[in-house]
Structures are given as C-alpha cells and as structure tokens.
Amino acid sequence: MTRALFLACSAIASPYLPAHDLRLQTFVAVALLARGGLDAPGRRLVQLVYWTPAPQLALGTYHLPGPALIAPVFVAYLLIRLRASPGLVSRPALA
C-alpha cells in the first residue's frame, strides 16, 4: 500500500500530467486490485486510475483538466486507508 502511495504521489508531483507519467501508478493500482484488499470505492478508483489516460488525452485537447484530479483523489483514498488500518503498512524485514 505504501508503494502505491509513493507512486501516486510521484505522479501528481509533476506540474504536468502526461499519460506516460501514469504507467507506474496504473501498474501499482492494478496490483492492489489483484491482491484483493480494496473495498468498493477503492476498486472504482483503480478503474478510474486505469482509464485516466484516455479522458486525459481527449479532454486535454480542449484544455479541460478534469481527469488530472483522479490521481490526487487516489492519493487521498490511500492515505485514509493507511491511517484507518496501520497494519497495512508493510515493514521490510531486517537482514
């Protein structure tokens, strides 16, 4: 979950949000979905993250930034989940 948060934050840290910046965020979001630990709103957000590049490219032609808000909402969702369930934070084992 923390990796997903890191990659989602790195996607929104850029002043621009081109489609190629969302590949890692999309990969981690789909991995979270495959793991099965998301509730219904989380699954819907993963679907939105997955499809973000399509509306971003379509609406970007008209300079409408709406789909760019999906990544910050995904970050907020992850922060809320991590705060509500501290056990979701995976700590690496010491070697």
Beta strands, then each sheet from edge to edge (+ up, - down):
end
